[in-house]
């Protein structure tokens, strides 16, 4: 997800807002999640954030698309089935 954030908003507050609101909406739309995650967190506690500087959105999107391809081509890659 590419996000433009005003300088006064911290990354941690942004992630807290995104996780909190998406969790509420998902649990309202999919009632079975309420039962499955009762008293637990829907999202993991961690997150990753990075700034992109003078790189275009298209370069970032291409990197993300190719990252999956590179991972699939690794010889030590495995799948749990």
N, C-alpha and C positions, 0 to 999 in steps of 0.2 A: 504494500500500500504506500503510495507516495502522498505525503501530506505537507501542505504549506501551513506553518504555524507562526502566529505573531510572536515577537521576541519576549513579550511578558509572560507567555504561557510556557511552563516547563514541560519537558517531554514526559516526565512521570505523571503529571496531571492530565495530559492529553491521553496517555495510555489508560489511566484510571477511568477517564470519561468514556473512552471507546469500549473498554472491556465491560464496564458497568452497564452502559446503555444497551450494548448488543446482548449481554446476558439476560437482561430484563425482557427485551423484545423476543429473543429466542424462547425463553421459558413461557412467555405469554402465548406465543404461536404454537409451540410444541409442548403440550401439557405433560407428556411423558418425561420430559427433562426435569420437571419439578420433582417427580418421584425418584428419578435416578440420581440427582445431585442434591437431594435434601440435606441441608446442613454442610454442604461442601461447596467448593468453588467450581464454576463451569470452566473458566480459563486457568491456565497455569500462572504461577506467580511471576515468572520472568518475562522479559521481552528484549528485543534487539532494536536499536535505533542508531542511525548514522546520518550525518549530513552529507549532501552531495556536491557542494561547492559549485564549480563552474561546469559541471557535467550536465548534459541535457537529459530530459526524461526518457527520450528514446534510447540513449546509451544505457541507462539504468535498466529499462525494460528488456533490452537485448541481453544484458548481463544475466538477468534473472532467468530468462528463457534458456540461455546456454548453460547455466549452472546445473539445471536438471539433466541436460544431455551429458554433461561432463561426469556427473555422479553415476549415471546409468552405465557409462563406458568404463568405469573403474573395474579392475580385475578383482578387487577384494569386496565388491558390492554384493550384498545378499538380500533376500527377501524373506520375511516371515510369513508363512502361509497357513 
